Amino acid sequence: MKTKYFGAVLIIFTVLFNCKKEADKKELLAVNTAVESKKSSQPLSQEFKDYWYAGDAEISSYKLEQARYGEMREGRVVLIYVTEDFLPEMQVKADYKTEKNVPVLKLNATKNFNTGIYPYSIMQSTFYPVANNQHAIKVSSSMQEWCGHVYAQLNNKEQFNIMSHSYFQGEADETFKLDKAILENEIWNQLRINPKSLPTGNIPIIPSFEFTRLKHIDIKAYDAEAVLSESSYTINYKNLDRTLVINFNAIFPHDILSWEETFTSGGKTLTTKATKLKTIKSPYWQKNSNQYEVLRDTLQLK
C-alpha cells in the first residue's frame, strides 16, 4: 500500500515539475519576445539615407584564403548589401511598398573556393531591420560541392523556426525551434548600421550557418565572448576553439575591410582570411547583358 502511495506521489510530483518547467520556459520566451519588441527604433541619419537609399547595391570583393581539410585554399568572397522592403509575415521581399513592410538591410554573402579537383560554392542571406531593434527576420544558407548540397533557413517568429536539409545522414531534413539569441549572421548587417550597438561581453551566440554546416555541429547558441574596439569586433567561442575578428572602417559607411577566422581544420589550427579588393555601388540587377561583364574585372572576380 505504501509503495502504491509513494508511486502516486512520485507521478504527481513529476507532472507538476514538468508543468512548472514548461511554464518557466514559456515565461522566459515571453520575456525574450517582449524585450525584443520593446526596443526603440534607431533613427536613420541623412547620411545613412543618402548612401543606402540611392537605388544601388554596395558590392565588395575580397581575396580569400580558406582553411579546409587541413590546408589553405584560394578563392573569392563577395558581400552584396542592399536595402529593400520586407514582408514580416511571409518573410520575403515585398513587391510593393506598404506601411506594413519592414525596411531591411540585406546581405548576400557568397564564397567560392576549390578543394583539389572539386569546388565549393557557399551563399548566406541575412535580412536585418534597419531600425536595428530586433534580430534578423530571416537567415538562409546554401552550400554546393560535388558530394552534394545543404540548405538551412531561420525564420524569426515567436521563436527561431529552423529548417535544415542535407545529404549527410545525421543532418537530413530537420525542423526545430530555438530560443532567440544573437546570430553571428546578423552581426555583419548590424555593424554596417551602427557598430557601437554590437553586443559585447560573455553572451550566447549562434554561429554562422556556414560554420555549423562545414563543421557538422548543431545549429544552436554557444558560449562566446564578444569584444568591440574602435575598428574591430572579435568573437571568441569558448567551446568551439574558434575566434572571428572583423575589421571595419570606423567612419561611415563602416565598410568591412577584412576578417580572420581561426579554428581547427584537419587537426591543425589554421586561419581563414579575407581582404578587401574593391567596392562598387551599382544596381546590378539591371546590368545583366554581356556588356557589363567588365564590372567583374573591376571587382577582380575570375
C-alpha positions as CSV (number, residue, x, y, z in Angstrom):
1,M,0.0,0.0,0.0
2,K,2.8,2.4,0.9
3,T,4.6,1.5,-2.4
4,K,1.4,2.4,-4.4
5,Y,1.0,5.6,-2.4
6,F,4.7,6.6,-3.0
7,G,4.4,5.8,-6.7
8,A,1.3,8.0,-7.0
9,V,3.0,10.9,-5.2
10,L,6.1,10.5,-7.4
11,I,3.9,10.7,-10.6
12,I,2.1,13.8,-9.3
13,F,5.4,15.4,-8.4
14,T,6.9,14.6,-11.9
15,V,3.8,16.0,-13.6
16,L,3.9,19.2,-11.5
17,F,7.7,19.6,-12.1
18,N,7.3,19.2,-15.8
19,C,4.4,21.7,-15.9
20,K,6.5,24.2,-13.9
21,K,9.4,23.6,-16.2
22,E,7.2,24.2,-19.3
23,A,5.6,27.3,-17.7
24,D,9.1,28.7,-16.9
25,K,10.2,28.1,-20.5
26,K,7.1,29.8,-21.8
27,E,7.6,32.7,-19.4
28,L,11.2,33.1,-20.5
29,L,10.2,33.0,-24.1
30,A,7.5,35.7,-23.5
31,V,10.1,37.8,-21.7
32,N,12.6,37.5,-24.5
33,T,9.9,38.3,-27.1
34,A,8.7,41.3,-25.1
35,V,12.2,42.6,-24.6
36,E,12.9,42.4,-28.3
37,S,9.6,44.1,-29.2
38,K,10.2,46.9,-26.7
39,K,13.5,48.1,-28.2
40,S,13.1,51.5,-29.8
41,S,13.9,52.1,-33.5
42,Q,17.2,53.7,-34.2
43,P,16.7,56.9,-36.1
44,L,18.3,56.9,-39.5
45,S,20.7,59.8,-40.3
46,Q,20.5,61.7,-43.5
47,E,24.0,60.3,-44.3
48,F,22.6,56.8,-44.0
49,K,19.6,57.5,-46.2
50,D,21.7,59.2,-48.9
51,Y,24.1,56.2,-49.0
52,W,21.7,53.3,-48.7
53,Y,18.6,54.6,-50.4
54,A,20.2,55.8,-53.6
55,G,18.9,52.9,-55.7
56,D,22.2,51.0,-55.7
57,A,23.6,47.9,-54.0
58,E,27.1,48.0,-52.5
59,I,29.2,45.2,-53.9
60,S,32.6,44.4,-52.3
61,S,35.0,41.7,-53.4
62,Y,37.6,40.1,-51.2
63,K,40.7,37.9,-51.7
64,L,40.0,34.6,-49.8
65,E,42.4,32.3,-48.0
66,Q,40.2,29.5,-46.8
67,A,41.1,26.7,-44.4
68,R,39.6,23.4,-45.4
69,Y,40.7,19.8,-44.7
70,G,43.9,21.0,-43.0
71,E,45.1,23.0,-46.0
72,M,44.7,26.6,-47.2
73,R,42.7,27.3,-50.4
74,E,42.5,30.4,-52.6
75,G,39.2,31.9,-53.6
76,R,36.9,34.9,-53.6
77,V,34.2,36.4,-51.4
78,V,31.6,38.9,-52.4
79,L,29.5,40.8,-50.0
80,I,26.4,42.4,-51.6
81,Y,24.5,44.8,-49.3
82,V,21.2,46.4,-50.4
83,T,18.2,47.9,-48.7
84,E,14.7,46.6,-49.6
85,D,11.2,46.3,-48.2
86,F,10.4,43.0,-46.5
87,L,7.1,41.3,-45.7
88,P,7.2,40.5,-41.9
89,E,4.6,37.7,-42.1
90,M,5.6,35.9,-45.3
91,Q,9.2,36.9,-44.7
92,V,10.0,37.5,-48.3
93,K,10.9,40.6,-50.3
94,A,7.8,42.8,-50.9
95,D,6.7,43.5,-54.4
96,Y,5.1,46.8,-53.4
97,K,5.6,49.4,-50.7
98,T,3.1,49.4,-47.9
99,E,3.1,50.6,-44.3
100,K,3.2,47.0,-43.1
101,N,6.6,46.4,-44.8
102,V,9.7,46.3,-42.7
103,P,12.7,48.1,-44.2
104,V,15.8,45.8,-44.1
105,L,19.4,45.9,-44.9
106,K,20.0,42.6,-46.8
107,L,23.4,40.9,-47.1
108,N,24.0,38.3,-49.7
109,A,27.5,36.8,-48.9
110,T,29.0,34.5,-51.5
111,K,32.2,32.4,-51.1
112,N,33.9,30.3,-53.8
113,F,37.0,28.2,-53.5
114,N,38.3,24.8,-54.7
115,T,39.4,21.8,-52.7
116,G,41.6,19.9,-55.0
117,I,39.6,18.8,-58.1
118,Y,36.2,20.0,-56.8
119,P,34.7,23.4,-56.0
120,Y,32.8,24.8,-53.1
121,S,30.1,27.5,-53.5
122,I,28.5,29.0,-50.4
123,M,25.9,31.7,-50.1
124,Q,24.3,33.2,-46.9
125,S,21.5,35.7,-46.9
126,T,20.5,37.8,-43.9
127,F,17.6,40.2,-43.7
128,Y,18.1,42.7,-40.8
129,P,15.8,45.6,-39.9
130,V,17.4,49.0,-40.5
131,A,15.6,50.0,-37.3
132,N,18.2,48.0,-35.5
133,N,15.7,47.0,-32.8
134,Q,15.3,43.2,-33.2
135,H,17.0,40.1,-34.5
136,A,17.3,39.3,-38.2
137,I,13.9,38.5,-39.6
138,K,15.3,35.7,-41.8
139,V,18.6,34.0,-42.5
140,S,19.2,31.4,-45.2
141,S,22.3,29.5,-46.2
142,S,23.1,27.1,-49.1
143,M,26.3,25.2,-49.9
144,Q,27.1,23.2,-53.0
145,E,30.0,20.9,-53.7
146,W,30.5,17.8,-55.8
147,C,29.4,15.5,-52.9
148,G,26.0,17.2,-52.7
149,H,24.4,20.3,-51.3
150,V,22.9,21.5,-48.0
151,Y,20.4,24.2,-47.1
152,A,19.3,25.8,-43.9
153,Q,16.8,28.6,-43.1
154,L,15.8,30.5,-40.0
155,N,12.6,32.5,-39.6
156,N,12.1,34.9,-36.7
157,K,8.7,34.1,-35.3
158,E,7.8,33.7,-31.6
159,Q,11.0,31.6,-31.5
160,F,13.6,31.0,-34.2
161,N,12.0,28.4,-36.5
162,I,14.7,26.5,-38.3
163,M,14.6,24.0,-41.2
164,S,17.7,22.2,-42.5
165,H,18.3,19.8,-45.4
166,S,21.5,17.9,-46.0
167,Y,22.7,14.9,-47.9
168,F,24.5,13.8,-44.7
169,Q,22.6,11.1,-42.8
170,G,22.9,12.8,-39.4
171,E,21.7,16.1,-40.7
172,A,19.0,15.2,-43.1
173,D,15.6,17.0,-43.1
174,E,15.4,18.7,-39.7
175,T,12.8,21.1,-38.4
176,F,13.1,22.6,-35.0
177,K,12.8,25.7,-32.8
178,L,15.4,27.7,-30.8
179,D,15.0,30.3,-28.1
180,K,16.1,33.6,-29.6
181,A,19.8,34.6,-29.2
182,I,22.3,36.7,-31.0
183,L,23.0,35.5,-34.5
184,E,26.5,35.7,-35.9
185,N,25.0,36.1,-39.4
186,E,23.2,39.3,-38.3
187,I,26.4,40.9,-36.8
188,W,27.6,41.7,-40.4
189,N,24.4,43.8,-41.0
190,Q,24.2,45.4,-37.6
191,L,27.8,46.5,-37.9
192,R,27.0,48.5,-41.1
193,I,24.1,50.3,-39.4
194,N,25.8,51.1,-36.1
195,P,28.9,49.3,-34.9
196,K,28.6,50.8,-31.4
197,S,25.3,48.8,-31.0
198,L,27.1,45.5,-31.3
199,P,26.7,43.1,-28.3
200,T,29.7,42.7,-26.0
201,G,30.6,40.6,-23.0
202,N,30.1,37.0,-22.2
203,I,27.0,36.1,-24.3
204,P,25.5,33.1,-26.1
205,I,25.8,33.4,-29.9
206,I,24.5,31.2,-32.7
207,P,27.5,30.7,-35.1
208,S,27.1,31.4,-38.8
209,F,25.2,28.8,-40.7
210,E,28.3,28.4,-42.9
211,F,30.4,27.4,-40.0
212,T,27.9,25.0,-38.4
213,R,27.5,23.2,-41.7
214,L,31.2,23.0,-42.6
215,K,32.0,21.7,-39.1
216,H,28.8,19.5,-38.9
217,I,27.8,20.9,-35.5
218,D,24.4,21.7,-34.1
219,I,22.7,24.9,-35.0
220,K,22.3,26.4,-31.5
221,A,23.8,29.1,-29.3
222,Y,27.3,28.6,-27.9
223,D,29.0,30.5,-25.1
224,A,31.1,33.3,-26.5
225,E,33.0,36.4,-25.5
226,A,32.5,39.5,-27.8
227,V,34.8,42.5,-27.7
228,L,34.4,45.7,-29.6
229,S,37.2,48.2,-30.4
230,E,37.1,51.3,-32.5
231,S,37.6,49.4,-35.7
232,S,37.3,45.7,-35.0
233,Y,34.9,43.2,-33.5
234,T,36.0,39.9,-32.0
235,I,34.0,36.8,-31.1
236,N,35.7,34.1,-29.2
237,Y,33.7,30.9,-29.0
238,K,34.9,29.2,-25.8
239,N,33.9,25.6,-26.5
240,L,34.4,25.6,-30.3
241,D,38.1,26.6,-30.4
242,R,37.1,29.4,-32.8
243,T,37.8,33.1,-33.0
244,L,36.3,35.5,-35.5
245,V,37.8,39.0,-36.0
246,I,36.0,41.5,-38.3
247,N,38.0,44.7,-39.2
248,F,35.9,47.6,-40.3
249,N,36.1,51.3,-41.1
250,A,35.4,53.4,-38.0
251,I,34.0,56.1,-40.3
252,F,30.6,55.7,-42.0
253,P,29.6,53.7,-44.0
254,H,31.6,51.3,-41.8
255,D,32.7,49.1,-44.7
256,I,34.2,45.8,-43.8
257,L,38.0,45.8,-44.6
258,S,38.9,42.3,-43.7
259,W,38.3,39.4,-41.4
260,E,40.1,36.4,-39.9
261,E,38.6,33.2,-38.6
262,T,40.8,30.8,-36.6
263,F,39.7,27.3,-36.0
264,T,40.8,23.7,-36.2
265,S,40.8,22.2,-39.7
266,G,42.2,18.7,-40.4
267,G,43.7,18.5,-36.9
268,K,45.6,21.8,-37.4
269,T,44.8,25.3,-36.1
270,L,44.5,27.4,-39.3
271,T,43.2,30.9,-40.0
272,T,40.9,31.8,-42.9
273,K,41.5,35.3,-44.1
274,A,39.5,37.7,-46.4
275,T,41.0,41.0,-47.5
276,K,39.1,43.6,-49.5
277,L,39.9,44.1,-53.2
278,K,37.3,46.6,-54.5
279,T,33.9,48.1,-53.7
280,I,31.5,49.5,-56.2
281,K,27.9,50.7,-56.0
282,S,25.6,49.5,-58.7
283,P,22.0,48.5,-59.5
284,Y,23.5,45.1,-60.6
285,W,20.0,43.6,-61.3
286,Q,19.8,46.0,-64.2
287,K,23.2,45.0,-65.6
288,N,22.7,41.5,-66.9
289,S,23.8,41.9,-70.5
290,N,27.3,40.9,-71.7
291,Q,28.5,44.5,-71.9
292,Y,28.6,44.7,-68.1
293,E,30.9,41.7,-67.6
294,V,33.7,44.3,-67.5
295,L,32.4,45.2,-64.0
296,R,33.6,41.7,-62.9
297,D,37.1,42.7,-64.0
298,T,36.7,45.9,-61.8
299,L,35.9,43.7,-58.9
300,Q,38.8,41.3,-59.7
301,L,36.5,38.4,-60.0
302,K,37.6,35.4,-62.0
